Amino acid sequence: MLTLEQGRFLVRLARQAIATALETGQVLSPPADVPEPLREQRGVFVTLRQRVAGEKMLRGCIGIALPIKPLVEATIEAALNAAFRDPRFPPLTGEEFPHVTVEVSVLTPPQLLQVSDPREYPAHIRIGRDGLLVEADWQRGLLLPQVAVEHGFDAVTFLEQTCLKAGLPKDAWRKGGIQVFTFQAQVFEETEPDGEVVEVMKGGDE
């Protein structure tokens, strides 16, 4: 578990990485002197949102699901990808950036759900705690834990939406032949653009 101060550091690092890219076109170098937990290999996602007509709307969300890079490096990479390489959106502009909030989700390693019957999957998923990763051959779909909360999904709908994210039929999880993983996320977000950072999900049982 990260401290709130470490979470704030990551959110500010993500914002600084985007600002540096917008201002200079350069990739921010990872800080050399950071606490040990931020040097550990962790999965991380960066989510950008902007307020439209009073509602916070998604503006980009990309990450690294598996713990294959030090957290500070992965955060910089995820921030740049969320801002400029999310295929659902045009690249973020300098005019938009001051109106965008930054959220960082630090992931636990995905754990394979072992079931004897695919119909058992929903019973092993806890909304508000678990994120989902679905894999079938080369297809992969991931949804963060907060997505299920924000959209009011139950476990079945969460499974269906993750399958769709992987480019699979929504009922693919019922038919076997796929792998379903759960993971948790410790989530830190700005309350307003470049503002206070708070912890909104602790990454485990509440």
N, CA, C and O of each residue as an XYZ file, in Angstrom:
824
protein
N       0.845     -1.201      0.000
C       0.000      0.000      0.000
C       0.881      1.252      0.000
O       1.847      1.346      0.757
N       0.535      2.199     -0.850
C       1.256      3.463     -0.882
C       0.650      4.423      0.133
O      -0.518      4.302      0.503
N       1.454      5.364      0.571
C       0.939      6.432      1.421
C       0.257      7.474      0.544
O       0.447      7.503     -0.672
N      -0.544      8.331      1.183
C      -1.193      9.401      0.434
C      -0.147     10.305     -0.207
O      -0.333     10.763     -1.334
N       0.934     10.561      0.487
C       1.966     11.431     -0.070
C       2.604     10.806     -1.312
O       2.916     11.513     -2.271
N       2.798      9.488     -1.298
C       3.341      8.813     -2.479
C       2.344      8.849     -3.634
O       2.729      8.989     -4.795
N       1.059      8.721     -3.304
C       0.031      8.837     -4.330
C      -0.003     10.224     -4.943
O      -0.132     10.377     -6.158
N       0.114     11.230     -4.094
C       0.173     12.609     -4.605
C       1.368     12.794     -5.531
O       1.273     13.457     -6.564
N       2.487     12.202     -5.147
C       3.690     12.305     -5.971
C       3.427     11.733     -7.363
O       3.812     12.335     -8.365
N       2.776     10.579     -7.426
C       2.523      9.950     -8.726
C       1.569     10.771     -9.579
O       1.776     10.900    -10.786
N       0.527     11.328     -8.969
C      -0.417     12.152     -9.732
C       0.297     13.388    -10.279
O       0.106     13.762    -11.436
N       1.113     14.010     -9.447
C       1.846     15.198     -9.913
C       2.883     14.831    -10.968
O       3.140     15.606    -11.889
N       3.482     13.642    -10.830
C       4.434     13.166    -11.837
C       3.736     12.966    -13.177
O       4.267     13.343    -14.222
N       2.552     12.378    -13.145
C       1.790     12.177    -14.379
C       1.462     13.516    -15.026
O       1.605     13.672    -16.238
N       1.023     14.479    -14.228
C       0.701     15.808    -14.766
C       1.950     16.473    -15.340
O       1.903     17.086    -16.406
N       3.063     16.345    -14.624
C       4.308     16.965    -15.093
C       4.773     16.329    -16.405
O       5.293     17.018    -17.283
N       4.584     15.011    -16.533
C       4.988     14.331    -17.771
C       4.198     14.863    -18.960
O       4.762     15.099    -20.028
N       2.890     15.051    -18.778
C       2.059     15.586    -19.861
C       2.443     17.026    -20.173
O       2.556     17.404    -21.339
N       2.642     17.827    -19.135
C       3.016     19.228    -19.336
C       4.340     19.342    -20.082
O       4.480     20.174    -20.979
N       5.307     18.512    -19.716
C       6.615     18.538    -20.376
C       6.484     18.180    -21.853
O       7.112     18.802    -22.710
N       5.660     17.171    -22.143
C       5.462     16.782    -23.546
C       4.794     17.887    -24.342
O       5.159     18.137    -25.491
N       3.818     18.551    -23.736
C       3.123     19.637    -24.440
C       4.044     20.835    -24.661
O       3.986     21.482    -25.707
N       4.887     21.128    -23.681
C       5.719     22.343    -23.744
C       6.970     22.151    -24.586
O       7.386     23.063    -25.300
N       7.579     20.956    -24.506
C       8.883     20.760    -25.144
C       8.915     19.605    -26.137
O       9.861     19.487    -26.916
N       7.896     18.755    -26.120
C       7.924     17.572    -26.966
C       8.818     16.470    -26.441
O       9.015     15.457    -27.113
N       9.365     16.654    -25.244
C      10.290     15.684    -24.661
C       9.570     14.758    -23.685
O       8.511     15.093    -23.155
N      10.166     13.587    -23.460
C       9.666     12.644    -22.453
C      10.363     12.928    -21.138
O      11.592     12.942    -21.068
N       9.586     13.151    -20.107
C      10.135     13.437    -18.785
C      10.970     12.269    -18.292
O      10.556     11.115    -18.403
N      12.147     12.562    -17.748
C      12.992     11.519    -17.173
C      12.471     11.134    -15.795
O      12.049     12.007    -15.037
N      12.489      9.847    -15.453
C      12.036      9.434    -14.121
C      12.908     10.054    -13.043
O      14.124     10.131    -13.212
N      12.321     10.497    -11.942
C      13.118     11.047    -10.848
C      14.086      9.993    -10.315
O      13.755      8.809    -10.255
N      15.263     10.426     -9.934
C      16.282      9.489     -9.450
C      16.069      9.125     -7.989
O      16.287      7.983     -7.585
N      15.645     10.098     -7.207
C      15.576      9.901     -5.761
C      14.118      9.827     -5.327
O      13.500     10.846     -5.019
N      13.578      8.618     -5.305
C      12.186      8.424     -4.892
C      12.140      7.300     -3.868
O      13.053      6.476     -3.816
N      11.095      7.253     -3.056
C      10.981      6.180     -2.067
C      10.952      4.803     -2.733
O      10.509      4.667     -3.874
N      11.418      3.800     -2.024
C      11.515      2.443     -2.556
C      10.199      1.924     -3.155
O      10.235      1.292     -4.211
N       9.030      2.166     -2.520
C       7.791      1.641     -3.109
C       7.519      2.158     -4.518
O       6.845      1.487     -5.300
N       8.033      3.342     -4.853
C       7.806      3.903     -6.183
C       8.807      3.382     -7.210
O       8.678      3.652     -8.404
N       9.808      2.631     -6.739
C      10.759      1.994     -7.650
C      10.393      0.540     -7.925
O      10.976     -0.095     -8.804
N       9.427      0.014     -7.175
C       9.001     -1.369     -7.391
C       8.249     -1.494     -8.705
O       7.634     -0.535     -9.171
N       8.300     -2.676     -9.297
C       7.569     -2.924    -10.531
C       6.093     -3.114    -10.201
O       5.723     -4.021     -9.455
N       5.251     -2.243    -10.768
C       3.810     -2.284    -10.514
C       3.062     -1.950    -11.793
O       3.560     -1.209    -12.641
N       1.872     -2.498    -11.924
C       0.977     -2.057    -12.972
C       0.339     -0.740    -12.577
O       0.114     -0.483    -11.395
N       0.046      0.100    -13.571
C      -0.543      1.406    -13.272
C      -1.337      1.900    -14.475
O      -0.954      1.668    -15.622
N      -2.443      2.581    -14.205
C      -3.235      3.245    -15.237
C      -3.360      4.720    -14.884
O      -3.463      5.086    -13.713
N      -3.351      5.562    -15.915
C      -3.608      6.993    -15.746
C      -4.895      7.321    -16.488
O      -5.059      6.988    -17.662
N      -5.803      7.981    -15.777
C      -7.096      8.366    -16.338
C      -7.203      9.882    -16.336
O      -6.924     10.530    -15.327
N      -7.606     10.443    -17.463
C      -7.817     11.882    -17.595
C      -9.308     12.146    -17.763
O     -10.003     11.437    -18.490
N      -9.781     13.179    -17.076
C     -11.191     13.558    -17.195
C     -11.290     15.075    -17.338
O     -10.460     15.824    -16.824
N     -12.333     15.503    -18.053
C     -12.615     16.929    -18.131
C     -14.103     17.150    -17.913
O     -14.932     16.307    -18.256
N     -14.422     18.289    -17.341
C     -15.816     18.582    -17.015
C     -16.511     19.163    -18.246
O     -16.062     20.150    -18.829
N     -17.615     18.522    -18.621
C     -18.418     18.972    -19.762
C     -19.850     19.098    -19.278
O     -20.458     18.121    -18.841
N     -20.391     20.320    -19.359
C     -21.772     20.581    -18.921
C     -21.998     20.080    -17.499
O     -23.039     19.503    -17.183
N     -20.997     20.316    -16.648
C     -21.134     19.957    -15.238
C     -20.809     18.520    -14.897
O     -20.812     18.145    -13.725
N     -20.523     17.692    -15.925
C     -20.225     16.284    -15.676
C     -18.774     15.990    -16.015
O     -18.230     16.520    -16.984
N     -18.141     15.121    -15.188
C     -16.783     14.689    -15.488
C     -16.828     13.621    -16.563
O     -17.421     12.560    -16.369
N     -16.202     13.900    -17.696
C     -16.209     12.985    -18.831
C     -14.794     12.449    -19.068
O     -13.804     13.160    -18.892
N     -14.729     11.194    -19.468
C     -13.445     10.580    -19.758
C     -12.754     11.303    -20.911
O     -13.391     11.642    -21.909
N     -11.444     11.538    -20.769
C     -10.661     12.181    -21.823
C      -9.458     11.337    -22.239
O      -8.723     11.694    -23.159
N      -9.270     10.219    -21.552
C      -8.174      9.318    -21.896
C      -7.899      8.384    -20.735
O      -7.958      8.795    -19.576
N      -7.599      7.135    -21.037
C      -7.258      6.174    -19.992
C      -6.473      5.036    -20.615
O      -7.013      4.244    -21.388
N      -5.208      4.960    -20.277
C      -4.339      3.887    -20.762
C      -3.366      3.552    -19.634
O      -3.011      4.411    -18.827
N      -2.948      2.307    -19.594
C      -1.999      1.930    -18.563
C      -1.221      0.699    -18.946
O      -1.264      0.224    -20.081
N      -0.510      0.202    -17.958
C       0.310     -1.004    -18.076
C      -0.231     -1.973    -17.037
O      -0.084     -1.749    -15.835
N      -0.853     -3.046    -17.497
C      -1.587     -3.919    -16.585
C      -0.672     -4.753    -15.701
O      -1.000     -5.014    -14.544
N       0.461     -5.170    -16.228
C       1.320     -6.098    -15.504
C       2.506     -5.373    -14.870
O       2.934     -4.334    -15.373
N       3.037     -5.907    -13.775
C       4.168     -5.268    -13.093
C       5.483     -5.557    -13.809
O       6.252     -6.421    -13.387
N       5.732     -4.835    -14.886
C       6.919     -5.090    -15.705
C       7.891     -3.905    -15.720
O       8.977     -4.004    -16.291
N       7.502     -2.779    -15.091
C       8.365     -1.606    -15.064
C       8.302     -0.967    -13.681
O       7.299     -1.109    -12.982
N       9.377     -0.253    -13.273
C       9.299      0.510    -12.027
C       8.119      1.480    -12.080
O       7.821      2.048    -13.131
N       7.456      1.664    -10.950
C       6.210      2.431    -10.915
C       6.383      3.849    -11.449
O       5.504      4.346    -12.154
N       7.492      4.510    -11.131
C       7.662      5.887    -11.636
C       7.763      5.903    -13.160
O       7.203      6.786    -13.809
N       8.473      4.933    -13.732
C       8.585      4.877    -15.196
C       7.241      4.540    -15.831
O       6.845      5.141    -16.829
N       6.547      3.577    -15.242
C       5.258      3.164    -15.790
C       4.239      4.299    -15.726
O       3.413      4.439    -16.628
N       4.289      5.108    -14.670
C       3.357      6.229    -14.524
C       3.582      7.269    -15.618
O       2.622      7.781    -16.193
N       4.833      7.579    -15.905
C       5.141      8.538    -16.971
C       4.641      8.007    -18.312
O       4.006      8.734    -19.075
N       4.930      6.744    -18.594
C       4.506      6.149    -19.869
C       2.984      6.127    -19.989
O       2.433      6.465    -21.037
N       2.309      5.726    -18.909
C       0.848      5.665    -18.948
C       0.238      7.049    -19.117
O      -0.748      7.210    -19.836
N       0.816      8.046    -18.461
C       0.296      9.412    -18.576
C       0.390      9.910    -20.019
O      -0.560     10.492    -20.542
N       1.526      9.683    -20.651
C       1.699     10.142    -22.030
C       0.774      9.398    -22.985
O       0.218      9.990    -23.909
N       0.612      8.098    -22.758
C      -0.285      7.329    -23.617
C      -1.736      7.755    -23.438
O      -2.483      7.852    -24.411
N      -2.140      8.011    -22.185
C      -3.518      8.453    -21.935
C      -3.787      9.806    -22.583
O      -4.878     10.049    -23.100
N      -2.788     10.683    -22.551
C      -2.972     12.032    -23.088
C      -2.919     12.071    -24.609
O      -3.654     12.834    -25.236
N      -2.057     11.254    -25.206
C      -1.775     11.440    -26.628
C      -2.016     10.211    -27.506
O      -1.978     10.321    -28.731
N      -2.266      9.033    -26.902
C      -2.337      7.817    -27.725
C      -3.562      6.966    -27.441
O      -3.628      5.821    -27.886
N      -4.530      7.495    -26.715
C      -5.774      6.754    -26.540
C      -6.543      6.835    -27.856
O      -6.942      7.926    -28.261
N      -6.761      5.697    -28.537
C      -7.375      5.753    -29.872
C      -8.817      6.260    -29.869
O      -9.366      6.560    -30.929
N      -9.431      6.360    -28.698
C     -10.806      6.844    -28.621
C     -10.898      8.359    -28.705
O     -11.983      8.904    -28.912
N      -9.760      9.053    -28.545
C      -9.767     10.514    -28.461
C      -8.642     11.099    -29.305
O      -7.639     10.426    -29.545
N      -8.792     12.347    -29.759
C      -7.662     13.033    -30.381
C      -6.612     13.354    -29.314
O      -6.938     13.391    -28.128
N      -5.372     13.585    -29.709
C      -4.352     13.937    -28.731
C      -4.751     15.171    -27.921
O      -5.333     16.117    -28.451
N      -4.430     15.141    -26.641
C      -4.727     16.267    -25.751
C      -3.982     17.509    -26.219
O      -2.832     17.425    -26.648
N      -4.639     18.657    -26.136
C      -4.009     19.911    -26.550
C      -3.630     20.746    -25.334
O      -4.110     20.519    -24.224
N      -2.759     21.713    -25.576
C      -2.370     22.613    -24.506
C      -3.521     23.447    -23.989
O      -3.523     23.850    -22.825
N      -4.506     23.713    -24.842
C      -5.679     24.482    -24.416
C      -6.570     23.658    -23.478
O      -7.165     24.201    -22.547
N      -6.657     22.368    -23.724
C      -7.487     21.496    -22.882
C      -6.845     21.186    -21.539
O      -7.532     21.070    -20.524
N      -5.525     21.053    -21.540
C      -4.831     20.486    -20.384
C      -5.154     21.178    -19.050
O      -5.329     20.481    -18.051
N      -5.240     22.507    -18.990
C      -5.543     23.138    -17.704
C      -6.915     22.783    -17.142
O      -7.202     23.073    -15.981
N      -7.769     22.157    -17.958
C      -9.128     21.839    -17.523
C      -9.318     20.338    -17.282
O     -10.440     19.863    -17.105
N      -8.205     19.604    -17.278
C      -8.257     18.148    -17.151
C      -7.763     17.732    -15.766
O      -6.763     18.252    -15.273
N      -8.478     16.785    -15.143
C      -8.004     16.200    -13.886
C      -7.277     14.894    -14.182
O      -7.560     14.208    -15.165
N      -6.326     14.569    -13.300
C      -5.481     13.389    -13.452
C      -5.789     12.404    -12.328
O      -5.888     12.783    -11.161
N      -5.938     11.146    -12.696
C      -6.171     10.062    -11.740
C      -5.149      8.966    -12.008
O      -4.905      8.603    -13.159
N      -4.556      8.441    -10.944
C      -3.579      7.359    -11.064
C      -4.082      6.159    -10.269
O      -4.408      6.270     -9.087
N      -4.138      5.010    -10.941
C      -4.561      3.753    -10.311
C      -3.369      2.803    -10.291
O      -2.883      2.389    -11.343
N      -2.902      2.459     -9.099
C      -1.771      1.542     -8.937
C      -2.331      0.148     -8.688
O      -3.096     -0.057     -7.746
N      -1.954     -0.806     -9.525
C      -2.600     -2.110     -9.541
C      -1.824     -3.163     -8.756
O      -0.597     -3.122     -8.666
N      -2.572     -4.103     -8.194
C      -1.974     -5.335     -7.695
C      -1.806     -6.294     -8.868
O      -2.487     -6.135     -9.881
N      -0.920     -7.284     -8.764
C      -0.776     -8.241     -9.863
C      -2.075     -9.009    -10.093
O      -2.711     -9.431     -9.128
N      -2.482     -9.198    -11.344
C      -3.713     -9.951    -11.629
C      -3.627    -11.386    -11.107
O      -2.586    -12.036    -11.203
N      -4.741    -11.862    -10.556
C      -4.827    -13.224    -10.042
C      -5.867    -13.996    -10.858
O      -7.010    -13.560    -10.995
N      -5.457    -15.146    -11.397
C      -6.357    -15.960    -12.209
C      -7.464    -16.545    -11.334
O      -7.193    -17.123    -10.281
N      -8.712    -16.392    -11.777
C      -9.842    -17.019    -11.088
C      -9.946    -18.473    -11.549
O     -10.124    -18.746    -12.736
N      -9.834    -19.393    -10.607
C      -9.930    -20.817    -10.907
C     -11.341    -21.278    -10.570
O     -11.746    -21.245     -9.408
N     -12.086    -21.706    -11.575
C     -13.448    -22.194    -11.350
C     -13.632    -23.504    -12.104
O     -12.973    -23.742    -13.117
N     -14.522    -24.347    -11.612
C     -14.820    -25.601    -12.299
C     -15.913    -25.410    -13.345
O     -16.058    -26.221    -14.260
N     -16.684    -24.325    -13.199
C     -17.777    -24.013    -14.123
C     -17.780    -22.507    -14.334
O     -17.797    -21.760    -13.355
N     -17.764    -22.030    -15.586
C     -17.736    -20.573    -15.822
C     -18.855    -19.811    -15.124
O     -18.705    -18.626    -14.827
N     -19.968    -20.474    -14.862
C     -21.076    -19.789    -14.197
C     -20.718    -19.366    -12.770
O     -21.443    -18.587    -12.152
N     -19.601    -19.879    -12.250
C     -19.166    -19.519    -10.905
C     -18.447    -18.170    -10.858
O     -18.266    -17.604     -9.781
N     -18.036    -17.652    -12.017
C     -17.235    -16.422    -12.017
C     -17.877    -15.270    -11.236
O     -17.194    -14.658    -10.416
N     -19.153    -14.949    -11.450
C     -19.716    -13.784    -10.755
C     -19.614    -13.861     -9.233
O     -19.471    -12.832     -8.572
N     -19.685    -15.054     -8.678
C     -19.625    -15.205     -7.222
C     -18.251    -14.862     -6.659
O     -18.112    -14.611     -5.462
N     -17.239    -14.852     -7.518
C     -15.873    -14.571     -7.064
C     -15.462    -13.114     -7.293
O     -14.322    -12.740     -7.018
N     -16.378    -12.302     -7.789
C     -16.054    -10.907     -8.112
C     -16.773     -9.985     -7.151
O     -17.991    -10.062     -6.989
N     -16.013     -9.114     -6.517
C     -16.597     -8.162     -5.575
C     -16.542     -6.760     -6.175
O     -15.467     -6.202     -6.391
N     -17.715     -6.210     -6.439
C     -17.803     -4.860     -6.988
C     -17.321     -3.860     -5.931
O     -17.678     -3.957     -4.756
N     -16.502     -2.898     -6.374
C     -15.925     -1.925     -5.455
C     -14.560     -2.321     -4.956
O     -13.855     -1.508     -4.358
N     -14.178     -3.559     -5.194
C     -12.834     -4.017     -4.819
C     -12.055     -4.491     -6.040
O     -10.888     -4.140     -6.214
N     -12.709     -5.293     -6.889
C     -12.004     -5.981     -7.964
C     -12.113     -5.249     -9.294
O     -13.163     -4.713     -9.647
N     -11.004     -5.241    -10.019
C     -11.009     -4.965    -11.441
C     -10.935     -6.280    -12.177
O     -10.628     -7.310    -11.577
N     -11.213     -6.266    -13.474
C     -11.227     -7.496    -14.261
C     -10.306     -7.393    -15.469
O     -10.191     -6.355    -16.120
N      -9.659     -8.515    -15.735
C      -8.848     -8.687    -16.940
C      -9.290     -9.992    -17.583
O      -9.264    -11.043    -16.943
N      -9.695     -9.928    -18.850
C     -10.139    -11.103    -19.595
C      -9.169    -11.331    -20.749
O      -8.822    -10.398    -21.473
N      -8.736    -12.581    -20.915
C      -7.822    -12.914    -21.994
C      -8.335    -14.121    -22.761
O      -8.822    -15.085    -22.169
N      -8.224    -14.061    -24.079
C      -8.541    -15.184    -24.955
C      -7.575    -15.119    -26.125
O      -7.690    -14.247    -26.986
N      -6.617    -16.050    -26.156
C      -5.557    -16.016    -27.173
C      -4.872    -14.641    -27.132
O      -4.288    -14.260    -26.118
N      -4.950    -13.912    -28.239
C      -4.263    -12.612    -28.294
C      -5.164    -11.461    -27.866
O      -4.707    -10.321    -27.788
N      -6.424    -11.737    -27.590
C      -7.354    -10.670    -27.212
C      -7.332    -10.457    -25.698
O      -7.295    -11.408    -24.917
N      -7.355     -9.188    -25.310
C      -7.301     -8.851    -23.887
C      -8.158     -7.619    -23.628
O      -8.129     -6.657    -24.396
N      -8.914     -7.658    -22.548
C      -9.701     -6.500    -22.129
C      -9.570     -6.307    -20.634
O      -9.578     -7.273    -19.870
N      -9.448     -5.056    -20.217
C      -9.288     -4.732    -18.796
C     -10.212     -3.580    -18.430
O     -10.317     -2.599    -19.166
N     -10.871     -3.704    -17.303
C     -11.640     -2.607    -16.730
C     -11.231     -2.430    -15.272
O     -11.160     -3.395    -14.511
N     -10.966     -1.193    -14.899
C     -10.545     -0.863    -13.538
C     -11.703     -1.042    -12.555
O     -12.866     -0.980    -12.954
N     -11.399     -1.260    -11.283
C     -12.467     -1.457    -10.289
C     -13.466     -0.306    -10.241
O     -14.663     -0.530    -10.066
N     -12.980      0.922    -10.395
C     -13.861      2.079    -10.268
C     -14.868      2.175    -11.412
O     -15.888      2.852    -11.282
N     -14.587      1.497    -12.540
C     -15.523      1.527    -13.662
C     -16.849      0.875    -13.273
O     -17.918      1.392    -13.597
N     -16.776     -0.256    -12.581
C     -18.002     -0.944    -12.169
C     -18.809     -0.092    -11.199
O     -20.039     -0.068    -11.256
N     -18.109      0.607    -10.308
C     -18.786      1.467     -9.328
C     -19.442      2.652    -10.031
O     -20.602      2.972     -9.771
N     -18.691      3.303    -10.926
C     -19.183      4.505    -11.594
C     -20.405      4.224    -12.466
O     -21.278      5.079    -12.614
N     -20.462      3.022    -13.042
C     -21.551      2.695    -13.965
C     -22.632      1.824    -13.333
O     -23.612      1.473    -13.990
N     -22.456      1.474    -12.056
C     -23.475      0.685    -11.380
C     -23.580     -0.746    -11.886
O     -24.665     -1.328    -11.881
N     -22.453     -1.321    -12.324
C     -22.472     -2.698    -12.823
C     -22.624     -3.687    -11.677
O     -22.099     -3.468    -10.585
N     -23.349     -4.784    -11.931
C     -23.234     -5.951    -11.068
C     -22.135     -6.845    -11.647
O     -21.542     -6.506    -12.671
N     -21.856     -7.991    -10.997
C     -20.728     -8.822    -11.417
C     -20.921     -9.356    -12.828
O     -19.961     -9.421    -13.596
N     -22.138     -9.739    -13.184
C     -22.397    -10.277    -14.521
C     -22.168     -9.202    -15.584
O     -21.508     -9.447    -16.594
N     -22.714     -8.020    -15.349
C     -22.529     -6.926    -16.315
C     -21.058     -6.540    -16.431
O     -20.578     -6.224    -17.520
N     -20.355     -6.566    -15.320
C     -18.921     -6.246    -15.318
C     -18.165     -7.248    -16.183
O     -17.301     -6.860    -16.969
N     -18.480     -8.520    -16.045
C     -17.858     -9.539    -16.887
C     -18.193     -9.305    -18.360
O     -17.316     -9.392    -19.220
N     -19.449     -9.010    -18.647
C     -19.861     -8.782    -20.028
C     -19.124     -7.601    -20.640
O     -18.651     -7.677    -21.774
N     -19.027     -6.509    -19.889
C     -18.377     -5.307    -20.416
C     -16.880     -5.516    -20.610
O     -16.289     -4.944    -21.526
N     -16.264     -6.330    -19.760
C     -14.836     -6.614    -19.926
C     -14.611     -7.492    -21.148
O     -13.627     -7.315    -21.866
N     -15.514     -8.435    -21.390
C     -15.419     -9.239    -22.602
C     -15.551     -8.362    -23.850
O     -14.795     -8.519    -24.809
N     -16.506     -7.446    -23.830
C     -16.666     -6.528    -24.963
C     -15.407     -5.691    -25.160
O     -15.004     -5.431    -26.294
N     -14.783     -5.267    -24.057
C     -13.549     -4.477    -24.153
C     -12.454     -5.286    -24.836
O     -11.590     -4.727    -25.512
N     -12.494     -6.602    -24.659
C     -11.502     -7.478    -25.287
C     -11.840     -7.798    -26.734
O     -11.083     -8.495    -27.409
N     -12.982     -7.290    -27.220
C     -13.399     -7.586    -28.571
C     -14.071     -8.940    -28.707
O     -14.138     -9.510    -29.796
N     -14.569     -9.450    -27.584
C     -15.232    -10.750    -27.545
C     -16.746    -10.553    -27.415
O     -17.190     -9.472    -27.027
N     -17.536    -11.564    -27.729
C     -18.965    -11.478    -27.412
C     -19.145    -11.286    -25.908
O     -18.338    -11.768    -25.113
N     -20.192    -10.588    -25.530
C     -20.342    -10.266    -24.107
C     -20.564    -11.497    -23.239
O     -20.300    -11.465    -22.037
N     -21.048    -12.581    -23.839
C     -21.278    -13.791    -23.058
C     -20.122    -14.782    -23.188
O     -20.275    -15.951    -22.834
N     -18.977    -14.339    -23.686
C     -17.832    -15.240    -23.871
C     -17.395    -15.876    -22.559
O     -16.906    -17.006    -22.550
N     -17.566    -15.163    -21.454
C     -17.132    -15.698    -20.161
C     -17.933    -16.932    -19.762
O     -17.444    -17.756    -18.990
N     -19.149    -17.074    -20.271
C     -20.001    -18.228    -19.915
C     -19.585    -19.505    -20.640
O     -19.939    -20.606    -20.218
N     -18.836    -19.359    -21.726
C     -18.605    -20.485    -22.632
C     -17.274    -21.179    -22.407
O     -16.980    -22.176    -23.067
N     -16.458    -20.666    -21.480
C     -15.151    -21.264    -21.276
C     -14.189    -20.858    -22.375
O     -14.556    -20.136    -23.303
N     -12.954    -21.327    -22.265
C     -11.955    -21.001    -23.273
C     -11.311    -19.641    -23.097
O     -10.477    -19.239    -23.909
N     -11.687    -18.929    -22.050
C     -11.037    -17.663    -21.747
C     -10.511    -17.717    -20.312
O     -10.898    -18.577    -19.521
N      -9.625    -16.781    -20.002
C      -9.116    -16.643    -18.640
C      -9.630    -15.334    -18.049
O      -9.618    -14.293    -18.707
N     -10.074    -15.402    -16.820
C     -10.566    -14.226    -16.113
C      -9.668    -13.989    -14.897
O      -9.473    -14.880    -14.070
N      -9.134    -12.793    -14.805
C      -8.270    -12.406    -13.692
C      -8.942    -11.266    -12.916
O      -9.643    -10.437    -13.496
N      -8.720    -11.239    -11.619
C      -9.104    -10.080    -10.810
C      -7.848     -9.392    -10.296
O      -6.791    -10.007    -10.161
N      -7.989     -8.113    -10.017
C      -6.912     -7.331     -9.413
C      -7.563     -6.202     -8.621
O      -8.753     -5.926     -8.773
N      -6.778     -5.567     -7.789
C      -7.273     -4.411     -7.048
C      -6.458     -3.174     -7.451
O      -5.401     -3.286     -8.070
N      -6.966     -2.011     -7.091
C      -6.291     -0.764     -7.445
C      -6.369      0.223     -6.300
O      -7.425      0.415     -5.697
N      -5.242      0.845     -6.007
C      -5.209      1.979     -5.089
C      -5.248      3.238     -5.955
O      -4.357      3.465     -6.774
N      -6.284      4.049     -5.766
C      -6.581      5.119     -6.716
C      -6.446      6.480     -6.053
O      -6.993      6.729     -4.979
N      -5.700      7.354     -6.723
C      -5.494      8.732     -6.275
C      -5.943      9.665     -7.390
O      -5.631      9.426     -8.557
N      -6.677     10.735     -7.044
C      -7.151     11.641     -8.084
C      -7.144     13.083     -7.602
O      -7.222     13.368     -6.407
N      -7.047     13.976     -8.568
C      -7.179     15.401     -8.279
C      -8.653     15.753     -8.089
O      -9.510     15.276     -8.832
N      -8.940     16.581     -7.100
C     -10.321     17.028     -6.913
C     -10.706     18.088     -7.930
O     -11.888     18.288     -8.207
N      -9.716     18.764     -8.483
C      -9.893     19.739     -9.568
C      -8.579     19.800    -10.327
O      -7.558     19.364     -9.795
N      -8.561     20.321    -11.541
C      -7.328     20.323    -12.317
C      -6.159     20.965    -11.557
O      -6.239     22.103    -11.096
N      -5.076     20.195    -11.446
C      -3.862     20.639    -10.754
C      -4.159     21.050     -9.310
O      -3.501     21.932     -8.758
N      -5.150     20.404     -8.711
C      -5.562     20.754     -7.352
C      -5.179     19.686     -6.346
O      -4.242     18.916     -6.560
N      -5.915     19.651     -5.248
C      -5.648     18.701     -4.170
C      -5.798     17.267     -4.677
O      -6.667     16.975     -5.498
N      -4.943     16.380     -4.177
C      -4.995     14.965     -4.528
C      -5.522     14.175     -3.341
O      -5.051     14.336     -2.216
N      -6.507     13.317     -3.602
C      -7.097     12.499     -2.544
C      -7.049     11.032     -2.967
O      -6.952     10.710     -4.151
N      -7.118     10.163     -1.974
C      -7.193      8.727     -2.230
C      -8.667      8.332     -2.264
O      -9.399      8.556     -1.300
N      -9.096      7.746     -3.376
C     -10.524      7.427     -3.540
C     -10.803      5.929     -3.513
O     -11.960      5.520     -3.410
N      -9.756      5.102     -3.604
C      -9.933      3.661     -3.491
C      -8.645      3.092     -2.913
O      -7.549      3.430     -3.360
N      -8.788      2.223     -1.910
C      -7.629      1.775     -1.149
C      -7.001      0.492     -1.675
O      -5.952      0.074     -1.186
N      -7.626     -0.136     -2.662
C      -6.971     -1.280     -3.279
C      -7.166     -2.588     -2.568
O      -6.385     -3.517     -2.775
N      -8.186     -2.699     -1.729
C      -8.445     -3.951     -1.032
C      -9.791     -3.905     -0.382
O     -10.641     -3.099     -0.761
N     -10.005     -4.762      0.597
C     -11.290     -4.798      1.288
C     -11.529     -3.501      2.030
O     -10.630     -2.975      2.685
N     -12.725     -2.993      1.928
C     -13.113     -1.786      2.649
C     -13.785     -2.141      3.958
O     -14.184     -1.251      4.709
